[in-house]
Amino acid sequence: MGEVFMFIFLLLLLLLFTVGYYMLGSRANRKIDAKIAEAEKKYKNLPLIAFKRVDEAYLQSIGCEHYTTELVMTGVTLGIDNTRTWLSSIKLLLGGQVGYFSDLQVRGREFSAVRLQGEADKLGAVAVYNVKFETSNIVGQNTAVTGRVSVEFLAYGTAIIPAKNS
C-alpha cells in the first residue's frame, strides 16, 4: 500500500514540476512577445523588403533620391524550452502538428527582423532591401546529458541610407 502512495506522490510531483516549468516558459515567451511588439511599433516606418533590386520610384516618393548602401545583419539565439519539447514529443507520438516549434520559428524570425530594423535605424536607413533569414540549430557539448538545444536566427540585408546634402 505504501508503494502505491509513493507512486502517486511521485506522479503528482512530476505533474507539479511540469506545470511549473510550463508556466515559467510561458512567462518568458510573453516577455519576448512584448519586446517584439514594442519594437514593431517603433520601427513600423522602416520597411524590410525581400526584393533584390531597389525600387527607385519608392525611394523618390519618400524623398530619397541619392543614397548609399550598407550591409546590416543581426542574430538572435533562442533556447528551446525543455518542458515544451517533452510535451511536443508526446504529441508527435500521437500525431498532429507540433505548434511549439512553429511558434518558436515565428518568434525567432520576428525578433531577428525587429533587431535588423534597429541596426538599420542606427545608420539612418529608410529601408532595407534584399532581406534574408537563416536558421540553424546549436547543439551544446553536453547535449546528450543536459538535452539543451538552441536555435539561432540570422537576418541580413542592404540598408538604404540617404546621402547627406553637401
Secondary structure by P-SEA (a helix, b strand, c coil): caaaaaaaaaaaaaaaaaaaaaaaaaaaaaaaaaaaaaaaaaacccccccccccaaaaaaaaccccbbbbbbbbbbbbbccaaaaaaaaaaaaacccaaaaaaaaaaaaaaaaaaaaaaaaaaccccccbbbbbbbbbbccccccccbbbbbbbbbbbbbbbbccc
